[in-house]
Amino acid sequence: MFRNRVLSVSLCMSVLLFAVLLGTSLVLPFILTRAAGFSMIGAGLVLSARLAATAILGTPSGTLAEVSVLAPS
């Protein structure tokens, strides 16, 4: 499995991306409420903007990814 360089790099990037996204999802509420002085509701509103952007952009980006993969080169 690790003999294929493309697969190895993509697996490493996936693990790194997962770690960054999970880390920000777990740590960011604490940073917003304790260090930045947001209320819990304010921190929730800030974090919900990220969720809304993911919900809005998820379908178009998935469609774009499928089109770019299926397009003849």
DOLUMLO-91062 format. One record per residue (C-alpha): residue in three letters; chain; x, y, z. Coordinates in nm, 2 decimals. Layout:
// DOLUMLO-91062
<r 'ala', 'A', <X, Y, Z>>
...
***
This chain:
// DOLUMLO-91062
<r 'met', 'A', <0.00, 0.00, 0.00>>
<r 'phe', 'A', <0.28, 0.25, 0.08>>
<r 'arg', 'A', <0.47, 0.16, -0.23>>
<r 'asn', 'A', <0.23, 0.37, -0.44>>
<r 'arg', 'A', <0.35, 0.73, -0.38>>
<r 'val', 'A', <0.02, 0.90, -0.48>>
<r 'leu', 'A', <-0.17, 0.68, -0.24>>
<r 'ser', 'A', <0.07, 0.74, 0.04>>
<r 'val', 'A', <0.07, 1.12, -0.01>>
<r 'ser', 'A', <-0.31, 1.13, -0.03>>
<r 'leu', 'A', <-0.35, 0.92, 0.29>>
<r 'cys', 'A', <-0.11, 1.15, 0.48>>
<r 'met', 'A', <-0.29, 1.45, 0.36>>
<r 'ser', 'A', <-0.63, 1.30, 0.46>>
<r 'val', 'A', <-0.50, 1.23, 0.81>>
<r 'leu', 'A', <-0.35, 1.58, 0.84>>
<r 'leu', 'A', <-0.68, 1.74, 0.72>>
<r 'phe', 'A', <-0.88, 1.53, 0.96>>
<r 'ala', 'A', <-0.65, 1.63, 1.25>>
<r 'val', 'A', <-0.68, 2.00, 1.17>>
<r 'leu', 'A', <-1.06, 1.99, 1.13>>
<r 'leu', 'A', <-1.11, 1.79, 1.44>>
<r 'gly', 'A', <-0.87, 2.00, 1.64>>
<r 'thr', 'A', <-1.04, 2.33, 1.54>>
<r 'ser', 'A', <-1.38, 2.18, 1.61>>
<r 'leu', 'A', <-1.28, 2.08, 1.96>>
<r 'val', 'A', <-1.06, 2.37, 2.05>>
<r 'leu', 'A', <-1.22, 2.67, 1.88>>
<r 'pro', 'A', <-1.53, 2.69, 2.11>>
<r 'phe', 'A', <-1.30, 2.72, 2.42>>
<r 'ile', 'A', <-1.08, 2.98, 2.25>>
<r 'leu', 'A', <-1.38, 3.19, 2.16>>
<r 'thr', 'A', <-1.55, 3.17, 2.50>>
<r 'arg', 'A', <-1.24, 3.20, 2.73>>
<r 'ala', 'A', <-0.98, 3.39, 2.54>>
<r 'ala', 'A', <-1.18, 3.60, 2.30>>
<r 'gly', 'A', <-1.46, 3.68, 2.55>>
<r 'phe', 'A', <-1.75, 3.56, 2.34>>
<r 'ser', 'A', <-2.07, 3.44, 2.52>>
<r 'met', 'A', <-2.17, 3.09, 2.45>>
<r 'ile', 'A', <-2.44, 3.21, 2.22>>
<r 'gly', 'A', <-2.19, 3.43, 2.03>>
<r 'ala', 'A', <-1.95, 3.15, 2.00>>
<r 'gly', 'A', <-2.22, 2.92, 1.87>>
<r 'leu', 'A', <-2.32, 3.18, 1.61>>
<r 'val', 'A', <-1.96, 3.22, 1.49>>
<r 'leu', 'A', <-1.93, 2.84, 1.46>>
<r 'ser', 'A', <-2.26, 2.80, 1.29>>
<r 'ala', 'A', <-2.13, 3.02, 1.01>>
<r 'arg', 'A', <-1.87, 2.75, 0.93>>
<r 'leu', 'A', <-2.14, 2.49, 0.93>>
<r 'ala', 'A', <-2.37, 2.70, 0.70>>
<r 'ala', 'A', <-2.08, 2.75, 0.45>>
<r 'thr', 'A', <-2.01, 2.38, 0.45>>
<r 'ala', 'A', <-2.38, 2.30, 0.39>>
<r 'ile', 'A', <-2.41, 2.56, 0.11>>
<r 'leu', 'A', <-2.08, 2.48, -0.07>>
<r 'gly', 'A', <-2.08, 2.10, -0.02>>
<r 'thr', 'A', <-2.31, 2.01, -0.31>>
<r 'pro', 'A', <-2.15, 2.24, -0.57>>
<r 'ser', 'A', <-1.80, 2.13, -0.47>>
<r 'gly', 'A', <-1.89, 1.77, -0.49>>
<r 'thr', 'A', <-2.04, 1.82, -0.83>>
<r 'leu', 'A', <-1.73, 2.01, -0.95>>
<r 'ala', 'A', <-1.51, 1.73, -0.82>>
<r 'glu', 'A', <-1.71, 1.46, -1.01>>
<r 'val', 'A', <-1.71, 1.67, -1.33>>
<r 'ser', 'A', <-1.34, 1.72, -1.31>>
<r 'val', 'A', <-1.28, 1.35, -1.25>>
<r 'leu', 'A', <-1.51, 1.23, -1.52>>
<r 'ala', 'A', <-1.40, 1.49, -1.78>>
<r 'pro', 'A', <-1.19, 1.35, -2.06>>
<r 'ser', 'A', <-0.83, 1.48, -2.06>>
***
